[in-house]
Amino acid sequence: MAIVGGGIAGLAAAFALQESGHRAGPAPVCTLIEASPAWGGKIVTHRVNDCVIEGGPDSFLSQKPWALELCARLGISDRLINTNEFHKKTFVYSRGRLRELPEGLVVIVPKKLGPFMRSGLLSWPGLVRMGLDLVLPRKRDGEDESLAGFFTRRLGWEAFERFIEPLMAGIYAGNAAQISLRATFPRFLDLEQEHGSLIRGMLASRPAAAQSGDPKGVQAGAPARTMFVTLRDGLGDLVDTLVERLRQGGTHLMAGIPVSALQVRSPRPGRWTYELLLKDGSAVSADAVVLATPAFITAELVRPLSPSAAGLLESIPYASTVTISLIYEADQVGPSVRGFGFVVPRNEESDLLAATYTSLKWPYRAPPHRTAIRCYLGGIGRETVLGLSDGELVQRARNELRKITGLAAEPTYAEVNRWERAMPQYTLGHLDRLEALQRSLDNYRGLFLAGAAYRGIGIPDCIRDGTETATSVMRYLTVA
């Protein structure tokens, strides 16, 4: 069998297939093909000036257990680290200054109402409108709703604009008026239906969360985890470990070789053999294929098989973003750089989506005499910044940091990582499109799709998707 795409979903699928051989007899011979010379997709880690620099994602949610479980299976759980015990504050830039997000607000709806009401994030009319969530009726028509529509309906426009939208943008880099609630945050829809109110639902879930201990699926006795976790030497360590285990286990790894076409033939009714034509002129034959590539790449590969599937895949939009890593001498950084960082609402018309004070948020990211900061630019509606040069982007980030935090020092190091069409957008009707996509490919048994474009964009979601896809592959090959 073959997997196309060496990002975290493709790597997880290959590893799950390899593990299946240890549990239930010989694993299928697997070839993993990646177009770029490097494995890991958007996970890019390297060291500069004794600092750990993450070009793409820098952590993952511990509340979704699949990444923690993979680390345990790889034997690298001892390399996991929590966010720092100190500097825990997070801020939002609003109306000319940084305002602290009260504890519990980082999950969109406040769990502690007192600190939230005293924070100054909302006006008194905005607080009253947010409180109407307690008496507003449920929405009962069952139709998909945008994030903006849902949260403004429940909590009001001011709450949405001042803190909910920037937190959403930090996750999806998208336009909340277009993003599907059902496809991204179904939990909030469930809270509304079960409790009639988001606020009541969050307050009711608080005791259960406090008693639940470690995330589901993690070994008993494992260390308690903060909401976000990472690896001591960076997320690239996860990729490197996976690749090494795959190599040792006999997976055939082919990096730096794009797939140019996918062909099929039917040796007998209801069965297909797949032929992957590579740009170096070679070909790989397989009884089953997993396409763990971005939707727009997958669209071109499946177009000869199903034009309708290609059209559905092309309808999944992608956002482009930029991360800018800056390293400063610590004694040159002023007192306004504190906490874990800040987010910026769209209505502030800033070039910044957010900034993370990397060396304050995580241990082992920089030596004590250095401060590392990571800035995020771009996203839906703000992608023109990608037309700037690296130097211009660094200057834009520095200008925004100066305006927001007063930081005017010259960084000793600056690095730009561009992510063009890197963030899939789950727009309204996304789940219905996935069902239609599945139907359009039903005739091609043995062809599977996996990755961030479908059922979750985070690292844990992609690991789960790759692992579950591998299970489906094994089921198909066993029945075959």
C-alpha positions in Angstrom: 0.0 0.0 0.0 1.1 3.7 -0.4 0.6 6.9 1.5 1.0 10.2 -0.2 1.9 13.1 2.1 4.5 13.1 4.8 2.9 15.5 7.2 1.8 14.4 10.7 -1.4 12.7 9.4 0.6 10.7 6.8 3.3 9.8 9.3 0.7 8.7 11.9 -1.1 6.6 9.4 2.2 4.9 8.4 3.1 4.3 12.0 -0.3 2.8 12.8 0.0 0.4 9.9 3.4 -0.6 11.0 2.1 -1.2 14.6 -0.7 -3.3 13.3 1.8 -5.8 12.1 3.1 -6.3 15.6 -0.4 -7.0 16.9 -2.0 -9.0 14.2 0.6 -10.6 12.0 2.6 -9.1 9.1 1.9 -5.4 8.4 1.3 -4.5 4.8 4.3 -3.3 2.9 4.0 0.5 3.0 5.5 3.2 0.9 5.3 6.8 2.2 5.9 9.5 -0.4 6.5 13.2 0.3 6.9 15.9 -2.3 9.3 18.1 -0.2 12.7 17.0 1.0 11.7 17.3 4.6 9.1 15.3 6.6 6.5 16.7 9.0 4.7 19.2 6.8 4.1 22.4 8.8 6.0 21.1 11.8 9.4 22.8 11.4 11.9 23.1 14.3 15.5 24.2 14.5 17.9 25.9 16.9 19.4 29.3 16.6 21.5 31.1 19.2 20.6 28.4 21.8 17.0 29.1 21.1 14.4 26.6 19.9 12.6 28.1 16.9 9.2 26.7 15.7 8.4 27.8 12.2 4.9 26.2 12.3 2.8 25.0 15.2 4.6 25.1 18.6 2.3 23.0 20.8 -0.8 20.8 20.9 -3.9 20.5 23.1 -3.5 18.0 25.8 -7.3 17.7 26.2 -7.4 15.8 22.9 -5.5 12.6 23.8 -4.3 11.4 20.4 -0.9 13.3 20.4 -0.2 12.3 24.0 -1.0 8.7 23.1 1.3 8.7 20.1 4.2 10.1 22.2 3.6 7.3 24.7 3.7 4.7 22.0 6.9 6.2 20.6 8.5 6.2 24.1 9.0 10.0 24.2 6.5 11.0 26.9 9.4 11.9 29.2 10.2 14.7 26.7 6.8 16.4 27.0 6.8 19.8 28.8 4.0 21.9 30.2 3.7 25.7 29.9 5.6 27.6 32.6 4.2 27.8 36.1 4.8 31.5 36.0 3.9 34.2 33.6 0.5 32.5 33.0 -1.4 35.7 31.9 -2.7 36.1 28.4 -3.9 39.5 27.0 -6.1 41.0 24.3 -5.2 44.3 22.7 -8.3 46.4 22.8 -9.0 50.1 22.6 -5.4 51.1 22.8 -4.1 48.9 25.5 -3.4 45.3 26.6 -6.2 43.8 28.7 -5.8 40.6 30.7 -8.0 37.7 29.7 -9.4 36.3 33.0 -8.8 32.7 33.9 -11.1 30.4 32.0 -11.7 32.8 29.1 -9.2 31.1 26.9 -11.8 28.5 26.2 -14.1 31.2 24.7 -16.8 31.3 27.4 -15.8 32.5 30.9 -16.0 30.0 33.7 -15.3 32.6 36.4 -17.7 35.5 36.0 -16.2 37.9 38.7 -12.8 38.4 37.2 -14.3 38.7 33.7 -16.7 41.4 34.8 -13.9 43.4 36.4 -11.5 43.0 33.4 -12.7 46.0 31.4 -13.0 43.8 28.3 -16.7 44.7 27.8 -18.8 47.8 28.6 -21.6 47.4 31.0 -24.1 47.2 28.1 -21.9 44.5 26.6 -21.9 42.6 29.9 -25.7 42.9 30.1 -26.1 41.6 26.6 -23.8 38.7 27.3 -25.8 37.9 30.3 -28.9 37.5 28.1 -27.4 34.2 27.1 -29.0 32.9 30.4 -32.5 33.5 29.1 -32.4 33.4 25.3 -34.1 30.3 23.8 -32.2 27.5 22.1 -31.9 27.5 18.3 -33.9 24.5 17.2 -33.8 24.4 13.3 -30.7 22.2 13.2 -29.1 24.2 10.3 -25.4 24.9 10.3 -24.5 28.3 11.7 -21.3 30.4 11.5 -19.1 31.0 14.5 -20.0 34.7 14.2 -23.7 34.0 13.9 -23.7 31.6 16.9 -21.7 33.7 19.3 -23.3 37.0 18.5 -26.7 35.4 18.9 -25.8 33.9 22.3 -23.4 36.5 23.7 -23.8 39.7 21.7 -21.7 41.5 19.1 -19.4 43.3 21.6 -18.3 40.1 23.3 -17.7 38.4 19.9 -15.7 41.3 18.5 -13.6 42.1 21.5 -12.4 38.6 22.6 -14.1 35.7 20.9 -13.1 36.6 17.3 -9.4 37.1 18.1 -9.2 33.8 19.9 -10.9 32.1 17.0 -8.5 33.8 14.5 -5.6 32.5 16.5 -6.9 28.9 15.8 -8.2 29.1 12.3 -6.8 32.3 10.8 -10.2 32.6 9.2 -13.3 34.7 8.9 -15.7 33.7 11.7 -18.7 34.8 9.6 -17.8 32.0 7.2 -16.6 29.2 9.5 -19.0 26.4 10.4 -19.8 25.9 14.1 -20.7 22.2 13.6 -17.4 21.5 12.0 -15.2 23.4 14.4 -16.8 23.8 17.9 -19.7 21.3 18.1 -19.3 21.3 21.9 -20.8 24.8 22.1 -23.8 23.7 20.1 -24.2 20.8 22.5 -24.0 23.0 25.5 -26.7 25.2 24.1 -29.0 22.3 23.4 -28.3 20.5 26.7 -28.3 23.6 29.1 -30.1 26.2 27.1 -27.2 28.6 27.7 -23.5 28.6 27.1 -22.7 30.2 30.4 -24.8 27.7 32.3 -23.2 24.9 30.3 -19.7 26.0 31.0 -20.4 26.4 34.7 -22.0 23.0 34.8 -19.0 21.4 33.1 -16.5 23.0 35.4 -16.7 20.5 38.3 -16.5 17.5 35.8 -13.4 19.0 34.2 -11.8 19.6 37.6 -12.4 15.9 38.6 -11.5 14.3 35.3 -7.7 14.3 35.9 -5.6 13.4 33.0 -7.0 13.4 29.5 -8.9 10.3 28.4 -6.6 7.6 27.0 -3.5 8.7 28.8 -1.9 6.2 31.2 -2.9 6.4 34.9 -0.2 8.0 36.9 1.0 10.1 34.0 2.0 13.7 34.9 -0.7 16.3 35.0 -0.7 18.4 31.8 -1.5 22.0 31.1 -4.0 22.8 28.4 -1.1 23.1 25.8 2.0 20.9 25.8 5.0 20.5 23.6 8.3 18.7 23.4 11.4 19.9 25.2 13.5 20.1 22.0 10.6 21.2 19.8 7.8 19.4 17.9 10.4 18.4 15.2 11.5 15.8 17.7 8.1 14.0 17.3 8.6 14.0 13.5 12.2 12.8 13.7 11.2 10.0 16.1 8.4 8.9 13.9 10.6 8.8 10.8 13.3 6.8 12.5 10.8 4.3 13.8 9.2 4.0 10.4 12.6 3.5 8.8 13.5 0.8 11.3 10.2 -0.9 10.9 10.6 -1.4 7.1 8.4 1.4 5.8 9.8 2.6 2.4 10.3 6.3 2.7 10.5 8.5 -0.4 11.1 12.2 0.3 11.6 15.0 -2.3 9.6 13.1 -5.0 6.2 14.6 -5.9 3.4 12.5 -7.2 2.2 13.7 -10.6 -0.8 11.5 -11.3 -3.0 8.7 -9.9 -4.2 6.0 -12.2 -6.4 3.0 -11.5 -7.2 -0.3 -13.2 -9.6 -3.0 -12.1 -8.1 -6.5 -12.1 -11.5 -7.9 -11.1 -15.0 -6.4 -10.4 -15.1 -4.3 -7.3 -11.3 -4.3 -6.9 -8.8 -1.6 -7.9 -5.1 -1.5 -8.3 -3.7 2.0 -8.0 -0.7 3.4 -9.9 1.1 6.5 -8.5 3.2 8.2 -11.2 6.1 10.1 -9.8 7.7 13.2 -11.2 11.1 11.4 -11.4 9.6 9.0 -14.0 9.1 6.1 -11.6 5.8 4.6 -10.4 4.5 2.9 -7.3 1.7 0.3 -7.5 -0.5 -0.3 -4.5 -3.7 -2.2 -3.5 -4.7 0.7 -1.3 -3.7 4.4 -1.3 -4.1 7.1 1.4 -4.0 10.7 0.1 -2.8 12.7 3.1 -2.2 15.8 1.0 -3.8 19.3 1.1 -7.3 19.3 -0.5 -6.2 21.2 -3.5 -3.4 18.7 -4.2 -5.8 15.8 -3.7 -8.2 17.4 -6.1 -5.8 17.2 -8.9 -4.9 13.6 -8.2 -8.5 12.4 -8.1 -9.9 14.5 -10.9 -9.5 11.8 -13.6 -11.4 9.4 -11.3 -14.1 11.7 -10.1 -14.5 15.3 -11.3 -17.3 15.8 -8.7 -14.9 14.8 -5.9 -12.3 17.2 -7.3 -14.8 20.0 -7.3 -15.7 19.3 -3.7 -12.1 19.2 -2.7 -11.4 22.5 -4.5 -14.2 24.1 -2.6 -12.3 23.8 0.7 -10.6 27.2 1.0 -7.2 27.7 2.6 -5.8 30.7 4.5 -2.2 31.8 4.2 -0.2 33.0 7.2 3.3 34.1 8.3 5.2 33.5 11.5 8.0 35.8 12.5 10.4 34.7 15.2 12.4 37.5 16.9 15.1 37.0 19.5 16.1 39.9 21.9 18.6 40.4 24.6 16.5 40.0 27.7 17.7 43.2 29.3 16.5 45.1 26.3 12.9 43.9 26.7 10.6 46.2 28.8 8.1 45.3 31.5 5.1 45.3 29.1 6.4 42.0 27.6 4.9 39.7 30.2 2.6 36.7 30.4 2.3 34.2 27.5 1.4 36.8 24.8 -1.6 38.5 23.3 -4.3 38.3 20.6 -5.6 41.2 18.5 -9.2 41.6 17.4 -9.9 42.2 13.7 -11.5 45.6 14.4 -8.2 46.9 15.7 -7.0 46.9 12.1 -3.6 45.6 13.1 -1.3 43.5 11.0 -0.8 41.2 13.9 -3.2 38.3 14.6 -1.3 37.5 17.8 2.1 37.3 19.5 3.5 34.6 21.8 6.3 35.3 24.2 7.8 32.0 23.5 10.6 32.0 26.1 8.1 33.1 28.8 5.5 30.5 27.9 7.8 27.5 27.6 10.9 26.3 29.4 13.9 25.3 27.4 13.1 27.8 24.6 15.8 30.3 25.2 18.7 30.9 27.7 18.0 33.3 30.5 19.7 36.2 28.8 17.5 36.0 25.7 13.8 36.6 25.1 12.1 34.9 22.1 8.9 36.3 20.7 6.8 34.9 17.8 4.4 37.0 15.8 1.5 35.8 13.6 0.4 37.7 10.5 -2.0 37.0 7.6 -5.2 35.0 7.6 -8.4 35.3 5.6 -8.8 39.0 4.5 -5.3 39.9 5.6 -3.2 37.9 3.2 -1.8 40.8 1.3 1.1 40.9 3.8 2.5 37.8 2.1 3.5 40.0 -0.9 6.0 41.9 1.3 9.6 40.9 1.5 11.0 39.2 4.6 12.6 42.4 5.8 9.3 44.3 5.4 7.4 41.7 7.3 9.9 41.8 10.2 9.5 45.6 10.2 5.7 45.3 10.3 5.9 42.9 13.2 8.3 45.2 15.1 6.1 48.2 14.4 3.1 46.5 15.9 5.1 45.2 18.9 6.3 48.8 19.5 2.7 50.2 19.3 1.2 47.5 21.5 3.9 46.7 24.1 6.4 49.6 23.7 9.2 47.1 22.7 11.5 49.2 20.5 14.8 47.2 20.9 16.6 45.8 17.9 16.3 42.0 17.7 19.5 40.0 17.5 17.8 37.5 15.2 14.7 37.5 13.0 13.2 34.7 11.0 10.2 34.6 8.6 8.3 31.4 7.8 5.6 31.8 5.1 2.7 29.3 5.0 0.8 29.8 1.8 -2.5 28.0 1.5 -1.6 26.1 4.7 -4.7 26.5 6.9 -7.9 24.7 5.7 -11.1 26.6 6.4 -14.2 24.6 7.5 -16.7 27.0 6.0 -20.5 26.6 6.4 -21.7 23.3 5.1 -18.3 21.6 5.6 -19.7 18.4 7.1 -22.2 18.1 4.3 -19.5 18.5 1.7 -17.5 15.7 3.4 -20.5 13.4 3.1 -20.8 14.3 -0.6 -17.1 13.8 -1.1 -17.3 10.3 0.4 -20.2 9.4 -1.8 -18.3 10.6 -4.9 -15.4 8.3 -4.2 -17.4 5.3 -3.0 -16.7 3.4 -6.2 -13.0 3.5 -5.6 -12.6 1.1 -2.7 -9.1 1.2 -1.3 -8.7 4.9 -1.8 -8.7 6.9 1.4 -8.4 10.6 2.3 -6.8 11.9 5.5 -5.4 15.1 6.9 -6.2 18.6 8.2 -8.7 19.4 5.4 -11.4 17.1 6.7 -12.0 16.4 10.4 -9.8 18.7 12.5 -6.8 20.9 11.9 -4.8 20.5 15.1 -1.9 18.1 15.6 -4.0 15.7 17.8 -6.9 15.7 15.2 -4.5 14.9 12.3 -2.9 12.1 14.3 -6.3 10.7 15.1 -7.4 11.0 11.5 -4.2 9.3 10.2 -4.5 6.5 12.8 -8.2 5.8 12.1 -7.6 5.9 8.4 -4.9 3.2 8.9 -7.5 1.1 10.7 -9.9 1.5 7.8 -7.0 0.4 5.4 -6.3 -2.7 7.4 -10.0 -3.6 7.5 -10.2 -3.2 3.7 -7.0 -5.2 3.0 -8.1 -8.0 5.4 -11.5 -8.3 3.9 -10.0 -8.2 0.4 
